[in-house]
């Protein structure tokens, strides 16, 4: 007895697949803007990503009252293991694949930064979703390369740490590049750091203060 249902030809199946991938992208875009309340559904809370637009540091200017987060953009990647070996690799998540666009579109999300240090383009990072707002946050930066300002960084005197301003730099294929972002750093050494010296800095785990870790002594 012939079926009374509808038959879907090859073109119809192809269209369904395209609609599915388009819907998948729309859902992912909506998830990054809308918080999900407990019990309503399950969604991803951590992602592996690559920065596509520099993620600026938190604004600590007087007018911002230290409450304005830095922002940037990143593309999402997926991590998987080969079916034929133990090799683990990662690749960009692509959606909306069509006949005209067989490669599809990357999933790019807005990322926010509470750190005083920016995150440069092309950096691979882990991002975590804030529970209340639903926004993606970059994990706290713990170390950075910097350059002492024109006034240098004073030496420690007894139990009083030396201090000064330093501009954060990043390494791009072995070349040091400026971020034009400055922050206050503290010096635990009894020797002052001269203006223009390159240093490494690290974030104190007990607070947000940044400490000189090593100095260019050349």
VENUR-V719486 format. One record per residue. N is the residue number from 0. OMEGA is omega in radians with two decimals (NA if undefined). D_FIRST is the distance of its C-alpha to the first C-alpha in whole Angstrom. Layout:
n=N omega=OMEGA d_first=D_FIRST
n=N omega=OMEGA d_first=D_FIRST
//
This chain:
n=0 omega=-3.09 d_first=0
n=1 omega=-3.14 d_first=4
n=2 omega=3.11 d_first=7
n=3 omega=-3.12 d_first=9
n=4 omega=-3.14 d_first=12
n=5 omega=3.08 d_first=14
n=6 omega=3.12 d_first=15
n=7 omega=-3.14 d_first=19
n=8 omega=-3.10 d_first=20
n=9 omega=3.14 d_first=24
n=10 omega=3.13 d_first=26
n=11 omega=3.11 d_first=24
n=12 omega=3.13 d_first=25
n=13 omega=3.13 d_first=28
n=14 omega=3.11 d_first=29
n=15 omega=3.13 d_first=28
n=16 omega=3.11 d_first=30
n=17 omega=3.11 d_first=33
n=18 omega=-3.14 d_first=32
n=19 omega=-3.13 d_first=32
n=20 omega=3.09 d_first=36
n=21 omega=3.11 d_first=37
n=22 omega=3.12 d_first=36
n=23 omega=3.13 d_first=38
n=24 omega=-3.14 d_first=41
n=25 omega=3.12 d_first=41
n=26 omega=3.14 d_first=41
n=27 omega=3.10 d_first=44
n=28 omega=3.14 d_first=46
n=29 omega=-3.11 d_first=46
n=30 omega=-3.10 d_first=46
n=31 omega=3.14 d_first=50
n=32 omega=-3.00 d_first=51
n=33 omega=3.10 d_first=50
n=34 omega=3.11 d_first=51
n=35 omega=-3.12 d_first=48
n=36 omega=-3.09 d_first=50
n=37 omega=3.06 d_first=49
n=38 omega=-3.08 d_first=46
n=39 omega=3.12 d_first=44
n=40 omega=3.11 d_first=43
n=41 omega=3.10 d_first=44
n=42 omega=-3.10 d_first=45
n=43 omega=-3.14 d_first=47
n=44 omega=3.09 d_first=51
n=45 omega=3.13 d_first=52
n=46 omega=3.01 d_first=52
n=47 omega=-3.00 d_first=53
n=48 omega=3.08 d_first=54
n=49 omega=-3.08 d_first=56
n=50 omega=3.12 d_first=59
n=51 omega=3.03 d_first=58
n=52 omega=-3.07 d_first=61
n=53 omega=3.12 d_first=64
n=54 omega=-3.04 d_first=64
n=55 omega=3.10 d_first=67
n=56 omega=3.07 d_first=69
n=57 omega=-3.13 d_first=69
n=58 omega=-3.11 d_first=72
n=59 omega=3.09 d_first=75
n=60 omega=-3.12 d_first=77
n=61 omega=-3.10 d_first=79
n=62 omega=-3.13 d_first=77
n=63 omega=-3.13 d_first=74
n=64 omega=3.09 d_first=75
n=65 omega=-3.07 d_first=74
n=66 omega=-3.11 d_first=70
n=67 omega=-3.12 d_first=68
n=68 omega=2.98 d_first=66
n=69 omega=-3.12 d_first=66
n=70 omega=3.11 d_first=62
n=71 omega=-3.13 d_first=61
n=72 omega=3.11 d_first=57
n=73 omega=3.07 d_first=55
n=74 omega=-3.08 d_first=52
n=75 omega=3.11 d_first=50
n=76 omega=3.07 d_first=49
n=77 omega=-3.13 d_first=47
n=78 omega=-3.11 d_first=49
n=79 omega=3.10 d_first=47
n=80 omega=3.13 d_first=47
n=81 omega=3.14 d_first=46
n=82 omega=-3.08 d_first=43
n=83 omega=3.14 d_first=46
n=84 omega=3.13 d_first=49
n=85 omega=-3.11 d_first=51
n=86 omega=3.09 d_first=52
n=87 omega=-3.10 d_first=51
n=88 omega=3.10 d_first=51
n=89 omega=3.13 d_first=50
n=90 omega=-3.11 d_first=49
n=91 omega=3.06 d_first=48
n=92 omega=-3.12 d_first=45
n=93 omega=3.12 d_first=43
n=94 omega=3.13 d_first=41
n=95 omega=3.10 d_first=39
n=96 omega=3.13 d_first=38
n=97 omega=3.12 d_first=37
n=98 omega=3.12 d_first=37
n=99 omega=-3.12 d_first=40
n=100 omega=-3.03 d_first=42
n=101 omega=3.14 d_first=40
n=102 omega=-3.13 d_first=43
n=103 omega=-3.14 d_first=42
n=104 omega=3.08 d_first=45
n=105 omega=3.09 d_first=47
n=106 omega=-3.11 d_first=47
n=107 omega=-3.11 d_first=51
n=108 omega=3.01 d_first=52
n=109 omega=-3.14 d_first=55
n=110 omega=-3.10 d_first=58
n=111 omega=-2.98 d_first=61
n=112 omega=3.08 d_first=64
n=113 omega=-3.12 d_first=67
n=114 omega=3.07 d_first=69
n=115 omega=-3.12 d_first=72
n=116 omega=3.11 d_first=71
n=117 omega=3.07 d_first=68
n=118 omega=-2.98 d_first=66
n=119 omega=3.06 d_first=66
n=120 omega=3.10 d_first=63
n=121 omega=3.07 d_first=61
n=122 omega=3.03 d_first=62
n=123 omega=-3.03 d_first=59
n=124 omega=2.94 d_first=59
n=125 omega=3.10 d_first=57
n=126 omega=-3.08 d_first=56
n=127 omega=-3.13 d_first=56
n=128 omega=3.05 d_first=54
n=129 omega=-3.01 d_first=57
n=130 omega=-3.04 d_first=55
n=131 omega=-3.06 d_first=57
n=132 omega=-3.06 d_first=56
n=133 omega=-3.12 d_first=53
n=134 omega=3.09 d_first=55
n=135 omega=3.13 d_first=55
n=136 omega=3.05 d_first=59
n=137 omega=3.09 d_first=61
n=138 omega=-3.08 d_first=62
n=139 omega=3.06 d_first=66
n=140 omega=-3.06 d_first=68
n=141 omega=-3.13 d_first=70
n=142 omega=3.13 d_first=72
n=143 omega=3.01 d_first=73
n=144 omega=-3.11 d_first=76
n=145 omega=3.09 d_first=78
n=146 omega=3.14 d_first=81
n=147 omega=-3.09 d_first=85
n=148 omega=-3.10 d_first=86
n=149 omega=3.14 d_first=89
n=150 omega=-3.14 d_first=91
n=151 omega=-3.14 d_first=90
n=152 omega=-3.05 d_first=89
n=153 omega=3.14 d_first=92
n=154 omega=3.02 d_first=93
n=155 omega=3.06 d_first=92
n=156 omega=-3.08 d_first=96
n=157 omega=3.14 d_first=96
n=158 omega=3.11 d_first=93
n=159 omega=-3.09 d_first=92
n=160 omega=2.99 d_first=89
n=161 omega=-3.12 d_first=90
n=162 omega=3.10 d_first=88
n=163 omega=3.12 d_first=87
n=164 omega=3.10 d_first=84
n=165 omega=3.08 d_first=81
n=166 omega=-3.13 d_first=79
n=167 omega=3.07 d_first=76
n=168 omega=3.02 d_first=74
n=169 omega=-3.09 d_first=71
n=170 omega=3.14 d_first=71
n=171 omega=-3.11 d_first=69
n=172 omega=3.08 d_first=69
n=173 omega=-3.13 d_first=72
n=174 omega=3.10 d_first=74
n=175 omega=-3.11 d_first=75
n=176 omega=-3.08 d_first=74
n=177 omega=2.98 d_first=75
n=178 omega=-3.08 d_first=73
n=179 omega=3.10 d_first=76
n=180 omega=-3.10 d_first=75
n=181 omega=3.04 d_first=78
n=182 omega=3.13 d_first=79
n=183 omega=3.12 d_first=81
n=184 omega=3.14 d_first=82
n=185 omega=-3.06 d_first=84
n=186 omega=3.14 d_first=87
n=187 omega=-3.11 d_first=88
n=188 omega=3.08 d_first=90
n=189 omega=3.12 d_first=94
n=190 omega=3.13 d_first=94
n=191 omega=3.12 d_first=93
n=192 omega=-3.05 d_first=90
n=193 omega=3.14 d_first=91
n=194 omega=3.08 d_first=89
n=195 omega=-3.14 d_first=87
n=196 omega=3.04 d_first=86
n=197 omega=-3.09 d_first=82
n=198 omega=2.91 d_first=81
n=199 omega=-3.12 d_first=78
n=200 omega=3.10 d_first=78
n=201 omega=-3.10 d_first=76
n=202 omega=3.09 d_first=75
n=203 omega=-3.07 d_first=77
n=204 omega=-3.10 d_first=74
n=205 omega=-3.12 d_first=76
n=206 omega=-3.12 d_first=76
n=207 omega=-3.12 d_first=75
n=208 omega=3.12 d_first=78
n=209 omega=-3.03 d_first=78
n=210 omega=3.06 d_first=81
n=211 omega=-3.10 d_first=82
n=212 omega=3.13 d_first=81
n=213 omega=-3.09 d_first=83
n=214 omega=3.03 d_first=85
n=215 omega=-3.09 d_first=85
n=216 omega=-3.09 d_first=89
n=217 omega=NA d_first=89
//
